[in-house]
């Protein structure tokens, strides 16, 4: 039964995650944390972080990590297939339709109309992760003592380095991770 539940959850994620990995994060969070309770919000943030550091799309990596955590190797395989299956069907169908009707302006209008929704979903995921990192998952608070100044400092430093010197983001992520490993055990 759990394999069917994993398949269905990640099938829905794969079906409705228009716009790529960042747009899928709110959907993944909803299924994995809110609806099924397979992970806590902190564990979800860890999965997203690991999914970003490993090769491949975030949704597929998340499906694999959650599946293996919930039901072992069969869970990883089923969740990953559930995540990929709708995309395969949709892409094949859309490729056929687009090839047949690509000259019609309505098709271009529909694609242009989807862009603002994708941007909103990416923004929502970013805000959720910043809230988790800066306030340790407690939600935004007006109390200055609830703010994790170390996380804010690492974030601002990484942002400054990325914008000022255009350093490879992988180096910045590794550096931020090393700084976190060095600082957080002593707090």
Secondary structure, DSSP 8 states (H G I E B T S, - for coil): -HHHHHHHHHHHHHHH-TT-HHHHHHHHHIIIIIIS-SS-HHHHHHHHHHHHHSSS-HHHHHHHHHHHHHHHHHHHHHHHHHHHHHHHHHHHHHHHHHHHHTT-HHHHHHHHHHHHHHHHHHHHHHHHHHHHHHHTTS---S-GGGS-HHHHHHHHHHHHHHHHH---HHHHHHHHHHHHHHHHTT-
